[in-house]
Amino acid sequence: MRRFTTRECTDFLRRVDAELSSPWQIVLIGGGAVALKYKGSHATTDLDLWSVASADSSERDFWDAVDRATAGSRVHVPIQKAPIAEPPYSFEERLLKVPIAGLTKLEVLVPDAHDLVLMKVARGEAHDLDAIEDIHRAVSLDLETLVARYRETVPQVVGSKEMHRLNFLAAVGRLFGERAAERVDTQTR
């Protein structure tokens, strides 16, 4: 599956911005958020949107602009609403703006690093763990904050809570070492 660089993602977002007729705000999650905010060398297969909002236009206007930006472009970065995500409670209160030069109508927001890590933990595949490491290298995650946000997330987990816990412990072990993972395991049972 093709992976897109940070530069390809920002170029695509600039093309979308040029097609918009009014201000829009999007919240990116997943690998696109990692690439744009936390790790410029992280590549992603798509841009996953948590939300799309405008005070002046219908959502259809945004998707029409995406279609126009894509038409005739040699690099098409897939963009869609995320089908499912398991964010920590109140993560939207901690969203961060991604400064992308040249955007005049499009504001791009992403979850803070700890929230994004927990969203990646929910799926817990190998490339998600790689992305989690990229985030940690970029911002030095705080283990106590991560554990506190994990506890906020657990009641909302839709899938297997045990698999989510094991994915979380795998991420903690990878980032902070096995001793830390063992300590967190006893705290979160």
Helices and strands as residue ranges (DSSP letters): H 6-19, E 24-29, H 30-33, I 34-38, E 47-53, H 59-70, E 79-81, G 91-94, E 96-97, E 106-110, H 113-123, H 126-139, H 143-153, G 154-156, H 161-176, H 178-188
